[in-house]
Amino acid sequence: MLKSQVEKVMAINPKIMIVGIDIAKKTHWARVLNYAGLEITKPFSFHNTKEDFIRTVVKLENLKQEKGLEEIIVGMEPTGHYWKGLAWFLKQNGIPVVMVNPYHVKKAKELDDNTQTKSDRKDAFVIAKLVKDGRYSKVYLPEGVYAELRVLSNTRSQIRAKLNAVKNMLVAILDEYFPEFVKVFKNLEGKLATHALYHFPFPQQVIELGLDGMVFEFKKAVKKGACLKRAKKLLGAAEESIGVTAGTESARIRIRSCLDEIEFLRKHMANIEAEMEKKLEETGIAQYIVSFPGIGVVTAAGILGEIGDPKRFESWEQVRKYAGFNLVEDSSGERKGKTVISKRGRSMLRNILYQAALVMVAKNKEMKLLYHYLMDRKENPLCKKQALVVISIKIIKVILALVNKGQMYDAEKVLGEYRITQIKAA
């Protein structure tokens, strides 16, 4: 048993009251156990309102005194976002909240009655039993500037997803009505491309406008540029187009709607990124993180939004596990399974670090050297994705070192003498 698991089991003592809560949108169910796993009161439900939250806290405190207990611990599943309001309320009232893995709840619910029965009452009991056995994790609810960064990072991610969806929709329309357009304009958000899509998005309109007409229109969008060259290419593409010619009036409305939405989302994202930069400065550690070549404001804000204050972690291994980058093995007997990353952590953090690694191996000299060494070494060479995971973990190590030591990035210290010797020998 791991040291952390032992500590969790030992925390469940005879003087503690365990509460398992199954979270829902409107009505929550609670089951209360003692340290031996026996229920000490009837199951009860309460609504997702402040009045019922207060009533539940009072009920739990009275029950604690009645049974001669000293502590309360509440366990719940991280069900969507519905758990956050209750978790914050309990925290403000001095009641610790822990999380159980939904996967564990699903697998453990048949242990007592050997049936697949699922109900809110049963799930609450299973959650409480898992907490009793020490199978829980502590809840981190970011506060202050770190809470702001998490919201901003999540908002930017959502805007990015919407932006990609709108751009895909625009491409789909062009694939139907003017598939050759994307061969002339690789970037549909460029000034010439946007002007053409807004005013003459279909082959017939391009042909009617003619070469001189297009050059005249393009000069409205840009003062300098290869207007004539692009106009010739677009006219040639229009003359050879295989696009649909029916329903173009409605399709034009859809195209303009997409362009307007892209412009709106771009402005909104710019505002979010400006606010991220502002909040990042308030942390007091931004200068150390962004001194790391390859880490920009958005990436730094995203990482801090996900992990909170880096100093709350005792080691980089804890952050690695928090991101789901810790290694797991599936072996049995003589069968040797593959070693893979667990992916049991914050997926957003894992994605941010992986995307940062992609930038690092292109722009950061030290990370690029390490990346190629990992793939080219004679013993145990890694594939590209495996090497990028190692770089992602290296990013964690470097950021924590910079923040904890209060130092700027130093290229000579990043790899260490041992690793540099390995790279030179390879």
C-alpha positions as CSV (number, residue, x, y, z in Angstrom):
1,M,0.0,0.0,0.0
2,L,1.3,3.5,-0.9
3,K,2.3,5.9,1.9
4,S,-0.5,8.3,0.8
5,Q,-3.0,5.5,0.9
6,V,-1.9,4.5,4.4
7,E,-2.3,8.1,5.6
8,K,-5.8,8.3,4.2
9,V,-6.8,5.0,5.9
10,M,-5.3,6.1,9.2
11,A,-7.3,9.4,9.0
12,I,-10.5,7.4,9.4
13,N,-10.6,7.0,13.2
14,P,-13.3,6.0,15.7
15,K,-14.1,9.6,16.3
16,I,-15.0,10.5,12.7
17,M,-18.3,10.5,11.0
18,I,-18.3,9.7,7.3
19,V,-20.9,11.2,5.0
20,G,-21.4,10.0,1.4
21,I,-23.3,12.3,-0.9
22,D,-24.6,11.4,-4.3
23,I,-24.7,14.7,-6.3
24,A,-27.5,15.6,-8.7
25,K,-28.8,18.8,-10.3
26,K,-31.8,19.3,-8.0
27,T,-31.8,16.7,-5.2
28,H,-28.8,15.1,-3.4
29,W,-28.9,11.9,-1.3
30,A,-26.7,11.4,1.8
31,R,-25.7,8.3,3.8
32,V,-23.9,8.6,7.1
33,L,-21.5,5.9,8.5
34,N,-19.2,5.4,11.4
35,Y,-15.6,4.3,11.1
36,A,-16.7,0.7,11.0
37,G,-18.9,1.2,8.0
38,L,-22.2,1.0,9.8
39,E,-25.0,3.5,9.2
40,I,-25.8,5.7,12.2
41,T,-28.9,7.4,10.8
42,K,-31.5,6.9,8.0
43,P,-30.6,7.9,4.4
44,F,-31.9,11.4,3.7
45,S,-32.2,13.8,0.7
46,F,-31.9,17.5,0.5
47,H,-32.4,20.1,-2.3
48,N,-29.7,22.1,-4.1
49,T,-30.6,25.3,-2.2
50,K,-28.9,27.4,0.5
51,E,-31.8,26.7,2.9
52,D,-31.4,23.0,2.6
53,F,-27.6,23.2,2.7
54,I,-27.8,25.0,6.1
55,R,-30.4,22.5,7.3
56,T,-28.0,19.6,6.3
57,V,-25.0,21.1,8.0
58,V,-27.0,21.6,11.2
59,K,-28.3,18.0,11.0
60,L,-24.8,16.6,10.6
61,E,-23.4,18.7,13.5
62,N,-26.3,17.6,15.8
63,L,-25.7,14.0,14.8
64,K,-22.0,14.3,15.5
65,Q,-22.7,15.5,19.0
66,E,-25.4,12.9,19.6
67,K,-23.1,10.1,18.7
68,G,-20.1,11.5,20.6
69,L,-18.0,12.0,17.5
70,E,-15.5,14.8,16.9
71,E,-15.0,15.1,13.2
72,I,-17.0,15.0,9.9
73,I,-15.7,14.1,6.5
74,V,-17.9,14.4,3.4
75,G,-17.2,12.4,0.2
76,M,-18.8,12.9,-3.2
77,E,-18.3,12.3,-6.9
78,P,-17.1,15.1,-9.1
79,T,-20.4,15.0,-11.1
80,G,-20.1,17.7,-13.8
81,H,-20.2,21.1,-12.1
82,Y,-23.1,20.4,-9.7
83,W,-20.8,19.4,-6.8
84,K,-19.0,22.7,-6.6
85,G,-21.7,24.8,-4.9
86,L,-22.1,22.2,-2.1
87,A,-18.4,21.7,-1.8
88,W,-17.7,25.4,-1.4
89,F,-20.5,25.7,1.2
90,L,-19.2,22.8,3.3
91,K,-15.7,24.2,3.1
92,Q,-16.9,27.6,4.3
93,N,-18.5,25.9,7.2
94,G,-15.3,24.0,8.2
95,I,-16.4,20.6,6.9
96,P,-13.6,18.9,4.9
97,V,-14.7,17.5,1.5
98,V,-13.0,14.6,-0.4
99,M,-13.6,13.2,-3.8
100,V,-14.0,9.5,-4.9
101,N,-13.4,8.4,-8.4
102,P,-16.7,7.8,-10.4
103,Y,-15.0,4.7,-11.9
104,H,-14.5,3.3,-8.4
105,V,-18.1,3.9,-7.5
106,K,-19.3,2.1,-10.6
107,K,-17.1,-0.9,-9.9
108,A,-17.8,-1.1,-6.1
109,K,-21.5,-0.8,-6.2
110,E,-22.0,-4.6,-6.7
111,L,-19.8,-5.6,-3.7
112,D,-22.5,-5.5,-1.1
113,D,-25.6,-6.9,-2.8
114,N,-24.1,-8.5,-6.0
115,T,-26.6,-6.7,-8.2
116,Q,-26.2,-4.1,-10.9
117,T,-28.9,-2.0,-9.2
118,K,-28.2,1.7,-9.5
119,S,-29.9,4.4,-7.4
120,D,-28.9,7.7,-5.7
121,R,-29.4,6.1,-2.3
122,K,-27.1,3.2,-3.1
123,D,-24.5,5.4,-4.8
124,A,-24.3,7.6,-1.7
125,F,-23.7,4.5,0.5
126,V,-20.9,3.2,-1.9
127,I,-19.3,6.7,-1.8
128,A,-19.2,6.6,2.0
129,K,-17.7,3.1,2.0
130,L,-15.0,4.1,-0.4
131,V,-14.1,7.1,1.9
132,K,-14.0,4.7,4.9
133,D,-11.5,2.5,3.1
134,G,-9.3,5.5,2.3
135,R,-10.1,5.4,-1.4
136,Y,-10.5,9.1,-1.9
137,S,-8.5,12.2,-2.9
138,K,-8.5,15.6,-1.3
139,V,-10.4,18.4,-3.0
140,Y,-8.5,21.4,-4.2
141,L,-10.7,24.4,-4.8
142,P,-8.6,27.3,-6.1
143,E,-9.1,30.7,-4.6
144,G,-8.1,34.2,-5.4
145,V,-6.1,34.8,-8.6
146,Y,-5.7,31.1,-9.2
147,A,-9.5,30.7,-9.3
148,E,-9.7,33.6,-11.8
149,L,-7.0,32.0,-14.0
150,R,-8.8,28.6,-14.0
151,V,-12.1,30.3,-15.1
152,L,-10.3,32.4,-17.8
153,S,-8.4,29.3,-19.1
154,N,-11.6,27.2,-19.3
155,T,-13.4,30.1,-21.0
156,R,-10.7,30.5,-23.6
157,S,-10.7,26.8,-24.3
158,Q,-14.5,26.9,-24.8
159,I,-14.2,29.9,-27.2
160,R,-11.4,28.1,-29.1
161,A,-13.7,25.0,-29.5
162,K,-16.5,27.3,-30.8
163,L,-14.2,29.0,-33.2
164,N,-13.0,25.7,-34.6
165,A,-16.6,24.6,-35.0
166,V,-17.5,27.8,-36.9
167,K,-14.4,27.5,-39.1
168,N,-15.3,23.9,-39.9
169,M,-18.8,25.0,-40.8
170,L,-17.5,27.6,-43.2
171,V,-15.2,25.0,-44.9
172,A,-18.2,22.7,-45.2
173,I,-20.2,25.4,-47.0
174,L,-17.3,26.1,-49.3
175,D,-16.8,22.4,-50.0
176,E,-20.3,22.4,-51.3
177,Y,-20.5,25.6,-53.3
178,F,-16.9,26.6,-54.1
179,P,-14.5,23.8,-53.2
180,E,-11.6,25.4,-55.2
181,F,-11.7,28.5,-53.0
182,V,-9.5,26.9,-50.2
183,K,-6.8,26.1,-52.8
184,V,-6.5,29.8,-53.6
185,F,-6.7,31.0,-50.0
186,K,-5.1,28.7,-47.4
187,N,-6.1,31.1,-44.6
188,L,-9.8,31.8,-44.7
189,E,-9.3,34.5,-42.0
190,G,-6.9,36.6,-44.2
191,K,-8.1,40.0,-45.3
192,L,-8.4,39.1,-49.0
193,A,-10.2,35.8,-48.3
194,T,-12.6,37.4,-45.8
195,H,-13.4,40.2,-48.3
196,A,-14.0,37.8,-51.1
197,L,-16.2,35.5,-48.9
198,Y,-18.3,38.5,-47.8
199,H,-18.9,40.1,-51.2
200,F,-18.4,37.4,-53.9
201,P,-18.2,33.9,-52.4
202,F,-19.4,31.9,-55.3
203,P,-17.9,31.0,-58.7
204,Q,-20.6,32.7,-60.8
205,Q,-20.2,36.0,-58.8
206,V,-16.4,35.8,-59.4
207,I,-16.8,35.3,-63.1
208,E,-19.4,38.2,-63.4
209,L,-17.1,40.5,-61.4
210,G,-14.1,39.7,-63.7
211,L,-10.4,40.3,-63.2
212,D,-10.5,44.1,-63.0
213,G,-13.5,44.1,-60.7
214,M,-11.8,41.7,-58.3
215,V,-8.6,43.7,-58.2
216,F,-10.6,46.8,-57.5
217,E,-12.5,45.0,-54.6
218,F,-9.3,43.5,-53.2
219,K,-7.7,46.9,-53.0
220,K,-10.5,47.9,-50.6
221,A,-9.3,45.2,-48.2
222,V,-5.5,45.7,-48.5
223,K,-3.5,48.7,-49.6
224,K,-0.6,46.6,-50.6
225,G,-0.4,43.0,-51.7
226,A,-0.6,40.5,-54.5
227,C,-4.1,41.5,-55.5
228,L,-3.7,40.8,-59.3
229,K,-2.0,37.4,-58.6
230,R,-4.8,36.2,-56.3
231,A,-7.5,37.6,-58.5
232,K,-6.2,35.6,-61.5
233,K,-6.0,32.4,-59.4
234,L,-9.5,32.9,-58.0
235,L,-10.9,33.6,-61.5
236,G,-9.3,30.5,-62.9
237,A,-10.7,28.4,-60.0
238,A,-14.2,29.9,-60.5
239,E,-14.1,29.0,-64.2
240,E,-13.2,25.3,-63.4
241,S,-15.4,25.0,-60.3
242,I,-17.7,22.0,-59.7
243,G,-19.6,23.7,-56.9
244,V,-23.4,23.5,-56.5
245,T,-25.3,26.4,-58.0
246,A,-28.6,26.1,-56.3
247,G,-29.4,27.7,-52.9
248,T,-26.6,30.3,-53.2
249,E,-28.6,33.1,-51.6
250,S,-29.2,31.2,-48.4
251,A,-25.6,29.9,-48.5
252,R,-24.4,33.5,-48.7
253,I,-26.3,34.3,-45.5
254,R,-24.7,31.3,-43.8
255,I,-21.2,32.4,-44.9
256,R,-21.7,35.9,-43.6
257,S,-23.0,34.6,-40.4
258,C,-19.9,32.4,-40.0
259,L,-17.6,35.4,-40.8
260,D,-19.4,37.6,-38.3
261,E,-19.2,34.9,-35.6
262,I,-15.5,34.3,-36.2
263,E,-14.8,38.0,-35.9
264,F,-16.8,38.1,-32.6
265,L,-15.1,35.1,-31.1
266,R,-11.6,36.5,-32.1
267,K,-12.4,39.8,-30.3
268,H,-13.7,37.9,-27.3
269,M,-10.6,35.7,-27.2
270,A,-8.3,38.7,-27.3
271,N,-10.2,40.2,-24.3
272,I,-9.8,37.0,-22.4
273,E,-6.1,36.7,-23.2
274,A,-5.5,40.3,-22.1
275,E,-7.3,39.5,-18.8
276,M,-5.2,36.3,-18.4
277,E,-2.0,38.4,-18.7
278,K,-3.2,40.8,-16.1
279,K,-4.2,38.1,-13.6
280,L,-0.9,36.2,-14.3
281,E,1.1,39.2,-13.2
282,E,-0.9,39.2,-9.9
283,T,0.5,35.8,-9.0
284,G,4.0,37.3,-8.4
285,I,5.6,34.3,-10.1
286,A,4.8,35.0,-13.7
287,Q,8.2,36.3,-14.6
288,Y,9.9,33.0,-13.7
289,I,7.5,30.9,-15.7
290,V,7.5,33.0,-18.9
291,S,11.3,33.2,-18.8
292,F,11.1,29.5,-19.9
293,P,11.5,29.8,-23.8
294,G,8.4,28.2,-25.3
295,I,6.1,29.2,-22.5
296,G,3.9,32.2,-23.3
297,V,1.2,34.1,-21.3
298,V,-1.7,31.8,-22.3
299,T,0.2,28.6,-21.5
300,A,1.5,29.9,-18.2
301,A,-2.0,31.1,-17.2
302,G,-3.5,27.8,-18.2
303,I,-1.0,25.8,-16.2
304,L,-1.4,27.9,-13.1
305,G,-5.2,27.9,-13.5
306,E,-5.1,24.1,-13.4
307,I,-2.6,23.4,-10.7
308,G,-3.1,26.5,-8.6
309,D,-0.2,27.7,-6.4
310,P,2.8,25.5,-7.5
311,K,4.2,25.8,-4.0
312,R,1.4,23.6,-2.6
313,F,3.1,20.6,-4.2
314,E,5.9,18.9,-2.3
315,S,7.4,17.4,-5.5
316,W,7.1,17.4,-9.3
317,E,5.9,13.8,-9.1
318,Q,2.7,15.0,-7.4
319,V,2.1,17.4,-10.3
320,R,2.8,14.6,-12.8
321,K,0.1,12.4,-11.1
322,Y,-2.3,15.4,-10.9
323,A,-2.0,15.7,-14.7
324,G,-2.4,12.0,-15.3
325,F,1.2,11.6,-16.7
326,N,2.2,8.9,-14.1
327,L,3.1,5.6,-15.6
328,V,1.1,2.4,-15.1
329,E,1.8,-1.2,-16.1
330,D,-0.5,-4.1,-17.1
331,S,1.4,-7.3,-16.5
332,S,0.4,-10.7,-15.2
333,G,2.6,-13.8,-14.7
334,E,5.0,-14.2,-17.6
335,R,3.1,-11.7,-19.7
336,K,4.8,-8.4,-19.8
337,G,2.3,-5.6,-20.6
338,K,3.0,-2.2,-22.0
339,T,3.7,0.8,-19.7
340,V,1.4,3.7,-20.5
341,I,0.4,6.9,-18.8
342,S,-2.6,6.6,-16.5
343,K,-4.6,9.6,-17.9
344,R,-6.3,9.6,-14.4
345,G,-5.8,13.3,-13.8
346,R,-6.8,16.7,-15.0
347,S,-7.2,16.3,-18.8
348,M,-7.0,20.1,-19.4
349,L,-3.6,20.3,-17.7
350,R,-2.4,17.3,-19.6
351,N,-3.5,18.8,-22.9
352,I,-1.8,22.2,-22.0
353,L,1.5,20.5,-21.2
354,Y,1.4,18.3,-24.3
355,Q,0.7,21.3,-26.5
356,A,3.5,23.2,-24.8
357,A,5.8,20.3,-25.4
358,L,5.1,20.5,-29.2
359,V,6.2,24.2,-29.1
360,M,9.2,23.4,-27.0
361,V,10.7,20.8,-29.3
362,A,10.6,23.4,-32.1
363,K,11.6,26.6,-30.3
364,N,13.6,25.6,-27.1
365,K,17.1,24.5,-27.9
366,E,17.5,22.4,-24.7
367,M,14.1,20.6,-25.1
368,K,14.8,20.0,-28.8
369,L,18.1,18.3,-27.9
370,L,16.5,16.1,-25.3
371,Y,13.6,15.3,-27.6
372,H,15.8,14.0,-30.4
373,Y,18.1,12.2,-27.9
374,L,15.1,10.3,-26.5
375,M,14.1,9.1,-30.0
376,D,17.6,8.4,-31.3
377,R,19.3,6.7,-28.4
378,K,20.4,3.1,-28.9
379,E,18.9,1.7,-25.7
380,N,15.1,2.0,-25.3
381,P,14.4,4.7,-28.0
382,L,11.0,6.3,-27.6
383,C,8.5,7.1,-30.3
384,K,7.4,10.7,-30.9
385,K,4.4,10.7,-28.6
386,Q,6.4,9.0,-25.8
387,A,9.2,11.6,-26.2
388,L,6.6,14.4,-26.0
389,V,5.2,13.0,-22.8
390,V,8.8,13.1,-21.3
391,I,9.2,16.7,-22.5
392,S,5.8,17.5,-20.9
393,I,7.0,16.1,-17.6
394,K,10.3,18.0,-18.0
395,I,8.3,21.2,-18.3
396,I,6.7,20.4,-15.0
397,K,10.1,19.9,-13.3
398,V,11.5,23.1,-14.7
399,I,8.5,25.3,-13.8
400,L,8.5,24.0,-10.2
401,A,12.2,24.5,-9.9
402,L,12.0,28.1,-11.2
403,V,9.1,29.0,-9.0
404,N,10.4,27.4,-5.8
405,K,13.9,28.9,-6.2
406,G,12.7,32.2,-7.5
407,Q,15.0,32.1,-10.5
408,M,14.9,32.9,-14.2
409,Y,15.4,30.2,-16.8
410,D,19.1,29.2,-17.2
411,A,19.8,27.1,-20.3
412,E,23.0,25.7,-18.7
413,K,21.2,24.2,-15.7
414,V,18.1,22.7,-17.5
415,L,19.5,19.3,-18.6
416,G,22.1,18.7,-16.0
417,E,25.6,17.4,-16.5
418,Y,24.6,13.7,-16.6
419,R,22.0,14.2,-19.3
420,I,24.3,16.4,-21.3
421,T,26.9,13.7,-21.2
422,Q,24.4,11.2,-22.5
423,I,23.3,13.5,-25.3
424,K,26.9,14.1,-26.4
425,A,27.7,10.4,-26.3
426,A,24.7,9.4,-28.4
